């Protein structure tokens, strides 16, 4: 788990909300990253971070996800969450009701695996620790998080 400061270009994520879209940028101080960016939105800002409120219950936080570009997300590079990005439980950011949301971004790391037959696979990094079965199955090493920010 690597926390990142929010809304600063030199150190942290940059999240910029515009009509119907949200842009997330990798800090310039980071190296190129492979993975999937997830953006969590919640109207309950005083309990837990939005990413901790995502579940299968009726009270789940909203989440949208997009893979980083081929070759990885470079420092300063951005990904956009817009009306074409699938989400849960609502399918599109365009269908979110107006209001104030707590927003948090996460970059879940992927790793490139080269198989012996020449196939090149890009798969999520395991949440299971190298020691195995210790019961701590949170986020894998290298996961990046933004601070929680408010968006209207």
C-alpha positions as YAML, in Angstrom:
chain: A
units: angstrom
residues:
- id: 1
  name: UNK
  ca: [0.00, 0.00, 0.00]
- id: 2
  name: UNK
  ca: [1.49, 3.28, -1.14]
- id: 3
  name: UNK
  ca: [-0.58, 6.36, -0.20]
- id: 4
  name: UNK
  ca: [-0.36, 9.27, -2.60]
- id: 5
  name: UNK
  ca: [-1.25, 12.88, -1.84]
- id: 6
  name: UNK
  ca: [-4.22, 14.22, -3.79]
- id: 7
  name: UNK
  ca: [-4.43, 17.07, -6.25]
- id: 8
  name: UNK
  ca: [-0.76, 17.87, -6.57]
- id: 9
  name: UNK
  ca: [1.22, 17.47, -9.74]
- id: 10
  name: UNK
  ca: [4.64, 16.93, -8.24]
- id: 11
  name: UNK
  ca: [3.60, 14.26, -5.74]
- id: 12
  name: UNK
  ca: [0.27, 12.51, -6.00]
- id: 13
  name: UNK
  ca: [-2.71, 11.96, -8.20]
- id: 14
  name: UNK
  ca: [-4.47, 14.69, -10.07]
- id: 15
  name: UNK
  ca: [-8.23, 14.32, -10.30]
- id: 16
  name: UNK
  ca: [-10.13, 16.85, -12.33]
- id: 17
  name: UNK
  ca: [-13.89, 16.65, -12.65]
- id: 18
  name: UNK
  ca: [-15.64, 18.10, -15.68]
- id: 19
  name: UNK
  ca: [-19.18, 17.66, -16.93]
- id: 20
  name: UNK
  ca: [-19.70, 13.90, -17.12]
- id: 21
  name: UNK
  ca: [-16.06, 12.88, -16.78]
- id: 22
  name: UNK
  ca: [-13.20, 12.50, -14.33]
- id: 23
  name: UNK
  ca: [-9.48, 12.48, -15.19]
- id: 24
  name: UNK
  ca: [-6.83, 10.78, -13.07]
- id: 25
  name: UNK
  ca: [-3.11, 11.39, -13.62]
- id: 26
  name: UNK
  ca: [-0.13, 9.43, -12.36]
- id: 27
  name: UNK
  ca: [2.34, 11.55, -10.37]
- id: 28
  name: UNK
  ca: [5.40, 12.71, -12.29]
- id: 29
  name: UNK
  ca: [7.53, 11.27, -9.49]
- id: 30
  name: UNK
  ca: [6.34, 7.71, -10.22]
- id: 31
  name: UNK
  ca: [7.66, 5.25, -12.76]
- id: 32
  name: UNK
  ca: [5.56, 3.75, -15.56]
- id: 33
  name: UNK
  ca: [2.77, 1.60, -14.10]
- id: 34
  name: UNK
  ca: [0.82, -1.34, -15.51]
- id: 35
  name: UNK
  ca: [-2.63, -1.96, -14.06]
- id: 36
  name: UNK
  ca: [-6.19, -0.83, -13.72]
- id: 37
  name: UNK
  ca: [-7.36, 2.52, -12.39]
- id: 38
  name: UNK
  ca: [-10.48, 2.36, -10.27]
- id: 39
  name: UNK
  ca: [-12.32, 5.48, -9.18]
- id: 40
  name: UNK
  ca: [-14.65, 5.20, -6.18]
- id: 41
  name: UNK
  ca: [-17.41, 7.71, -5.43]
- id: 42
  name: UNK
  ca: [-19.50, 7.83, -2.27]
- id: 43
  name: UNK
  ca: [-22.04, 10.23, -0.80]
- id: 44
  name: UNK
  ca: [-21.10, 9.07, 2.70]
- id: 45
  name: UNK
  ca: [-17.92, 10.99, 3.40]
- id: 46
  name: UNK
  ca: [-17.66, 10.63, 7.15]
- id: 47
  name: UNK
  ca: [-17.41, 6.87, 7.66]
- id: 48
  name: UNK
  ca: [-14.65, 5.22, 5.64]
- id: 49
  name: UNK
  ca: [-12.73, 6.01, 2.45]
- id: 50
  name: UNK
  ca: [-14.81, 5.43, -0.70]
- id: 51
  name: UNK
  ca: [-12.72, 2.39, -1.71]
- id: 52
  name: UNK
  ca: [-13.56, 0.74, 1.64]
- id: 53
  name: UNK
  ca: [-17.28, 1.30, 1.01]
- id: 54
  name: UNK
  ca: [-17.42, -0.79, -2.19]
- id: 55
  name: UNK
  ca: [-19.31, -4.07, -1.69]
- id: 56
  name: UNK
  ca: [-22.20, -6.17, -2.99]
- id: 57
  name: UNK
  ca: [-24.69, -4.49, -0.64]
- id: 58
  name: UNK
  ca: [-27.35, -1.96, -1.61]
- id: 59
  name: UNK
  ca: [-25.30, 0.77, 0.11]
- id: 60
  name: UNK
  ca: [-22.17, 0.21, -1.97]
- id: 61
  name: UNK
  ca: [-20.01, 3.03, -3.21]
- id: 62
  name: UNK
  ca: [-19.97, 3.64, -6.96]
- id: 63
  name: UNK
  ca: [-16.89, 2.37, -8.79]
- id: 64
  name: UNK
  ca: [-15.59, 2.85, -12.34]
- id: 65
  name: UNK
  ca: [-12.55, 1.11, -13.77]
- id: 66
  name: UNK
  ca: [-10.31, 1.45, -16.79]
- id: 67
  name: UNK
  ca: [-7.10, -0.33, -17.79]
- id: 68
  name: UNK
  ca: [-4.04, 1.85, -18.25]
- id: 69
  name: UNK
  ca: [-2.84, 2.26, -21.87]
- id: 70
  name: UNK
  ca: [-0.77, -0.45, -23.56]
- id: 71
  name: UNK
  ca: [2.81, -0.06, -22.42]
- id: 72
  name: UNK
  ca: [1.71, 1.35, -19.07]
- id: 73
  name: UNK
  ca: [0.74, 4.68, -17.61]
- id: 74
  name: UNK
  ca: [3.76, 6.96, -17.74]
- id: 75
  name: UNK
  ca: [4.52, 9.65, -15.14]
- id: 76
  name: UNK
  ca: [2.15, 12.55, -15.76]
- id: 77
  name: UNK
  ca: [-0.02, 10.34, -18.01]
- id: 78
  name: UNK
  ca: [-3.78, 10.36, -17.57]
- id: 79
  name: UNK
  ca: [-6.76, 8.08, -17.87]
- id: 80
  name: UNK
  ca: [-10.32, 9.35, -18.24]
- id: 81
  name: UNK
  ca: [-13.51, 8.06, -16.68]
- id: 82
  name: UNK
  ca: [-16.37, 9.19, -18.92]
- id: 83
  name: UNK
  ca: [-19.82, 8.07, -20.09]
- id: 84
  name: UNK
  ca: [-18.30, 5.12, -21.99]
- id: 85
  name: UNK
  ca: [-16.51, 3.73, -18.90]
- id: 86
  name: UNK
  ca: [-18.44, 0.89, -17.28]
- id: 87
  name: UNK
  ca: [-19.22, 1.13, -13.59]
- id: 88
  name: UNK
  ca: [-20.98, -0.60, -10.72]
- id: 89
  name: UNK
  ca: [-23.71, -0.37, -9.57]
- id: 90
  name: UNK
  ca: [-24.59, 2.34, -12.11]
- id: 91
  name: UNK
  ca: [-23.25, 1.56, -15.56]
- id: 92
  name: UNK
  ca: [-22.23, 5.10, -16.50]
- id: 93
  name: UNK
  ca: [-20.99, 8.23, -14.79]
- id: 94
  name: UNK
  ca: [-23.67, 10.04, -16.80]
- id: 95
  name: UNK
  ca: [-26.36, 8.26, -14.74]
- id: 96
  name: UNK
  ca: [-25.08, 9.46, -11.35]
- id: 97
  name: UNK
  ca: [-27.49, 11.78, -9.57]
- id: 98
  name: UNK
  ca: [-26.29, 15.34, -9.01]
- id: 99
  name: UNK
  ca: [-24.74, 15.90, -5.62]
- id: 100
  name: UNK
  ca: [-21.54, 16.05, -3.63]
- id: 101
  name: UNK
  ca: [-19.33, 12.96, -3.70]
- id: 102
  name: UNK
  ca: [-16.19, 11.85, -1.94]
- id: 103
  name: UNK
  ca: [-13.86, 10.54, -4.65]
- id: 104
  name: UNK
  ca: [-10.80, 8.29, -4.38]
- id: 105
  name: UNK
  ca: [-8.64, 6.78, -7.11]
- id: 106
  name: UNK
  ca: [-6.69, 3.52, -6.94]
- id: 107
  name: UNK
  ca: [-4.16, 2.04, -9.35]
- id: 108
  name: UNK
  ca: [-4.28, -1.73, -8.92]
- id: 109
  name: UNK
  ca: [-1.01, -3.17, -10.29]
- id: 110
  name: UNK
  ca: [-0.75, -5.72, -13.08]
- id: 111
  name: UNK
  ca: [2.34, -7.73, -13.97]
- id: 112
  name: UNK
  ca: [3.49, -8.93, -17.39]
- id: 113
  name: UNK
  ca: [4.11, -12.68, -17.58]
- id: 114
  name: UNK
  ca: [5.99, -14.18, -20.51]
- id: 115
  name: UNK
  ca: [5.01, -17.82, -20.97]
- id: 116
  name: UNK
  ca: [7.36, -20.42, -22.36]
- id: 117
  name: UNK
  ca: [5.24, -20.73, -25.51]
- id: 118
  name: UNK
  ca: [5.82, -17.05, -26.29]
- id: 119
  name: UNK
  ca: [2.44, -15.78, -25.08]
- id: 120
  name: UNK
  ca: [2.57, -12.42, -23.31]
- id: 121
  name: UNK
  ca: [0.01, -12.12, -20.48]
- id: 122
  name: UNK
  ca: [-0.86, -9.05, -18.44]
- id: 123
  name: UNK
  ca: [-2.51, -10.17, -15.17]
- id: 124
  name: UNK
  ca: [-3.38, -8.61, -11.80]
- id: 125
  name: UNK
  ca: [-0.76, -8.92, -9.07]
- id: 126
  name: UNK
  ca: [-1.91, -11.35, -6.37]
- id: 127
  name: UNK
  ca: [-3.30, -10.03, -3.10]
- id: 128
  name: UNK
  ca: [-1.85, -13.05, -1.30]
- id: 129
  name: UNK
  ca: [1.39, -12.27, 0.47]
- id: 130
  name: UNK
  ca: [4.60, -14.03, -0.52]
- id: 131
  name: UNK
  ca: [4.49, -15.84, 2.84]
- id: 132
  name: UNK
  ca: [1.04, -17.18, 1.89]
- id: 133
  name: UNK
  ca: [-2.11, -17.68, 3.96]
- id: 134
  name: UNK
  ca: [-1.38, -15.10, 6.68]
- id: 135
  name: UNK
  ca: [-4.93, -13.78, 6.45]
- id: 136
  name: UNK
  ca: [-3.87, -10.33, 5.21]
- id: 137
  name: UNK
  ca: [-5.45, -10.25, 1.77]
- id: 138
  name: UNK
  ca: [-5.85, -6.53, 1.25]
- id: 139
  name: UNK
  ca: [-4.28, -4.81, -1.71]
- id: 140
  name: UNK
  ca: [-1.13, -6.18, -3.31]
- id: 141
  name: UNK
  ca: [2.23, -4.43, -2.99]
- id: 142
  name: UNK
  ca: [2.52, -1.51, -5.40]
- id: 143
  name: UNK
  ca: [-1.14, -0.45, -5.18]
- id: 144
  name: UNK
  ca: [-1.40, 3.36, -5.37]
- id: 145
  name: UNK
  ca: [-4.18, 5.41, -3.78]
- id: 146
  name: UNK
  ca: [-5.18, 9.03, -3.97]
- id: 147
  name: UNK
  ca: [-6.35, 10.98, -0.98]
- id: 148
  name: UNK
  ca: [-10.09, 11.38, -0.71]
- id: 149
  name: UNK
  ca: [-11.32, 14.57, -2.41]
- id: 150
  name: UNK
  ca: [-14.75, 16.17, -2.65]
- id: 151
  name: UNK
  ca: [-16.42, 16.65, -6.04]
- id: 152
  name: UNK
  ca: [-19.75, 18.23, -6.92]
...
